[in-house]
């Protein structure tokens, strides 16, 4: 697959002329979801889910379909009958030739006083895992881990331990819009020295074959 890093937590995957986009939210490019055959959304927070952008992507390509959890699906299913699918932990499906497994149930704890919302992660083609806003361990080998490197709900020790537990072939940063450039070398050094797996980050628009 061709992986293109978009802004924040959004990524674009291409295989055999088909396109899958995960989490084209309000922090990603305004056109991040356009041209997608498959759209996946991990949860309802606006940096991952932007209703207007999803509607634009579904309107632009009548054959495009969305897979997501119920809290997002309920917002869009009525306008796009048969094209919006509700998924949860343990589900598997094939969409536009992409094999997808669903892992995880809850968003990471932001604060004990805040109720946790649902969150799912997606393992695509049995090799690339996007966990959304959680440190979900899929329990199956992962070649490419899309790593939420910085968030209001995490600290660097947890991120390091997550890489150690998943043991990916490579960890690539996502969820990085909150992280100032001046601090990136600190995170890079910690993950490279302590994570136990190759670590890299890609700039928005950069592509690689995974």
HUPEBEL-V830774 format. One record per run of one state. SS is the DSSP state (alpha for helix, beta for strand, coil for the rest). FROM is the first residue (numbers start at 0). LEN is the number of residues. If there is no record, write none. Layout:
ss = [SS,SS]
from = [FROM,FROM]
len = [LEN,LEN]
This chain:
ss = [coil,beta,coil,beta,coil,beta,coil,beta,coil,alpha,coil,beta,coil,alpha,coil,beta,coil,beta,coil,beta,coil,beta,coil,beta,coil,beta,coil,beta,coil,beta,coil,alpha,coil,beta,coil,alpha,coil,beta,coil,beta,coil]
from = [0,1,5,10,15,17,22,37,41,50,60,64,68,69,79,83,86,91,95,97,103,105,106,117,118,120,124,127,130,143,148,155,166,169,174,180,194,197,200,206,209]
len = [1,4,5,5,2,5,15,4,9,10,4,4,1,10,4,3,5,4,2,6,2,1,11,1,2,4,3,3,13,5,7,11,3,5,6,14,3,3,6,3,1]
